[in-house]
Amino acid sequence: MSLSLSVADLTLPKIAYVVEPRFSGGTSSAVAQELRVAAQFGQLSVHAVTSKTFGKKQLVAPSLRRVLDELHIPLIWDAPRISADFVVLHNPSFLKFQDELPTKIFARELIVVTHENFLRPGGEEGFDVANCLNQIEAASLALKKTLAPISGHNRKTVTDWLDRSCAAKHWQVLKVDWFNICDFELTEPSNQPSDRRGRHSRPGFEKFPTLIDLDHCFSPQAQENVILGADSLLEAGFQRPHWTLLPFDAISVSDFFEMIDFYVYFTAPTWQESFGRVIAEAIAAGKVVLTDANTGQAFGDAVVKCKPGEVDEIVARFVAQPDSYQNQVRKAQQMMAEYSSQKFEAMISGVLSSRSEVQP
């Protein structure tokens, strides 16, 4: 009989991930990328929670399934008890339609990664934050409980919410951002960009700007206007002869990017992205990204910040100056190094070795 674990393995910390694996958007993609890095730092386990948000079917987002298979990590569903040195729970908003987290968590440190903004523009809650955090608090025994924002704006919504909540005494806030890893394959920008515009996101009215703003963003002036994830527009019967409206899964994201040269992304005024993974995907695909100043703040000069009414003029200028278009894309792709797996590795190394600081 031989031991499968070496002495070195036994000294590594136990790291348990707790996820709702059926998120279709950025959460599952971010977790998938993160697991590859986290596996280097300890004995990794991944636990799935069946929540009322997604029903009873035990499905797994394809991006997450691929990485679990690649790393040969089994997905453990609805364990009654999770015990590890570090427990990382992603996106607590999956608990918003229930009153109890049906598992007990025991950890030296519990880290809750706050993918969803706690507050919307205007100050309203993005979801029932207190209910979700209270469920985690009641189900957990940990020496330290930490909220880990994924961006500067996400952090502000977390700290602003804590400032007006009695829950602040139970949670610390990580000083460094637990950002999305964006190790995408980079595509060269077009030598001759044309006025081909598009956007994609999961369906939902909060992800889309007003119809007036959509008309500005995707005007008849464009050679092509492709909207992927337009389920809500299709269901409501909105039509424009110069729009190509496609349901969320109608084509692959890579096929979508081949149809456009400009990624134009605005959302409802009552919604703001906590990070904007779709923006990072567009930059990597070699597209110029146009968005509002708030949505683009995580990406700095990698995006062109503007208002919907300015889109026609900006696009026309880039089409007339291909060199400027290429320079913008290449500059943006260089800035994406800030969200590399190497940067994330350095961040998580500090957290797991307790060198990172927390906000009081």
Salt bridges, closest charged atoms under 4 A:
GLU20 OE2 - ARG22 NH2 2.49
GLU34 OE2 - HIS90 NE2 3.02
ASP69 OD1 - ARG65 NH2 3.29
GLU70 OE1 - ARG36 NH2 2.87
ASP85 OD1 - ARG108 NH2 3.84
GLU137 OE1 - LYS145 NZ 3.08
GLU137 OE2 - HIS170 ND1 3.69
ASP160 OD2 - LYS156 NZ 2.67
ASP177 OD1 - ARG155 NH2 2.71
GLU188 OE1 - ARG330 NH2 2.69
ASP195 OD1 - ARG197 NE 2.74
GLU206 OE2 - ARG202 NH1 2.70
ASP215 OD1 - ARG240 NE 2.99
ASP261 OD2 - ARG196 NE 2.98
GLU273 OE2 - LYS207 NZ 2.59
GLU281 OE1 - HIS200 NE2 3.48
ASP312 OD1 - ARG197 NH2 2.66
GLU338 OE1 - LYS343 NZ 3.94
GLU357 OE1 - LYS175 NZ 3.03
